[in-house]
């Protein structure tokens, strides 16, 4: 976070596309539904891997996702998304949600956002979401994100006796 006492200037909240951010904030419920439906269309296995309660939680998560996108779109800075993404990773680990699923949900936000944004703001939002997804692609290498090899897990746990 920029510290003004050290001469770092915080991002201006209205420097880039404030009207686009206002549109995202005004229509976030409709955009959440569009993005959620698009994510389920892109990866139909989500309904098999997650129960109804988990899918409701993932649908509810679109509100803060669109709010952070609106902040980044208005200011033209990725600082809000960077801090939000750092906070989001441990939450997703606790939910046992792989990063690939988060990337599916983030990718589904692009066509939904295009529904209410001007072409220039939509391109800026798509670039912001692409940079956000690129940051999260690095988290795929964190332990616990992919399914463990059962043979290696058997030996790693002390030959798996009484597991």
N, C-alpha and C positions, 0 to 999 in steps of 0.2 A: 504494500500500500504506500503510495507516495506520501512523504512526510514534508509538509510545507515549511517546517522549522529547519530542515536541511536544504532548502532551496528547490525541492522537488514540487512541481506544480501538479495538483490533482487534475484529472480529466474534467473538461467542461461538460456539464450534463446536457447541454443543448448545442454541441459543436457540429454534429453530423446530420442525423435525420430525426429530429424531435417529433415531426408529424407521424412518421412511420412508427416510432415508439408509442405514440399515443394510440395509433390504430391497433397495435399489438395488445396494448393494455385494455382497450375498449372491447376487443373481440376475442379475448383469450379463451373463453369457454368454447366458442365455436371452433377456434383454431385447435384447441386441445382435442376435441372430438375428431376433427379432420386428421390431425397428426396421429392419433391413436389408431384410427381405422387404417391409415396408410401403413403404420408399423405392423399391424396384424396382417395386412395384405402382403407386405414384403416378406414377413417371416411367419407363416402359419403355425410353426411349431411352438410359438409363444403360448398359445392357448393350451397346448399339451404339457408344457413345462411348468406353467404357473397356474395356481388355482384362482378361483373367482376373486378372493380377497386380495391376493397379490396383484392381479390385474387392475383392481380398483385403486390400489396404492400407486401403481405405475401410471395410471390415468391421472390421478391427483397430482403426481409429480410434474405434470406439464405446466401447472400454474407457475411454480417458481422458475422452471426452465424458460418460459416465455417472458417472465418478468426480468430475468437476467439478460435475455436476448434484447429486450426493449432498452434496458440500461446501456448495454454495449452499443446498440444501434444509435441511441440518442447521443452518446458521448463520442462515438467513433473509436473507443478504446476497448481492448480486451481485458482490462484490469478486473472488471467485475466478474467476468466469466472465469478468469484464472483463479481468483479467490473462491468462487463458488465451486469450481471443479475440484480444487484441493479439499474442500469440505465434503464434497459429494462422494469421493472415492471410499473413505471408510464406511460411510452409510451403506453403499452398495455392497461392500464386502460383508457387512453384518447381515444383509439380506440375502447373501449368497447369489448375487446377480452378476453374471460375467460381463466383462466390458463389451463384448460383442453385442449383447442385448442393448446396452446403453447406446452404442453406436447406431443400432437400428432405430431406436427411438429418437435420437438426435437427427439422423438422416431424414426421418419422416417429418421433421419440423419445417424443412425447406419448402416443400410444395404447399404445406398449410399456410406458411407465412406469405407466400406469393399471392394468396387469395385476397389479402387486404392491403398489400403494400404496392407502392408505385414501382415501376421497373428499376429505377435507380436504387431505391431503398431495398428492394427484393434482392438485387445483386449484392449490395452491401451486407444484408442479412445472411445470404448464402455463403459469402466469404467468411463472415464471423463464425458461422456454424461449422464451416470446413476447418477453420483453425482450431475451434473447440474440439472437434472430433479428432484432429491430428494430435492434440495434447493427450486425449484419452487413449489413443491407440498405443501410446507408450506404456500404459498401465496393463496391457495384455501380458507383459512379461512378469508382472508381480505374482508371487506365489499365491495359489488359491483361485486363480482366474480360470484355469483350464481343468478339465477332468483328469484326475490322477490315474496313473497306470496301476491297475490292481496287482500286477505281479511285483512291481517295485514297492508298492505300499505293503505288500505281504512281507517282503524281506526287510523293509525299513523298520517295521514295527517289531523287530525281534522275532522274525520268522513267523509272525502271525499266530502264535499259539494263544488260545483262549481269547481271541478278538471278539 
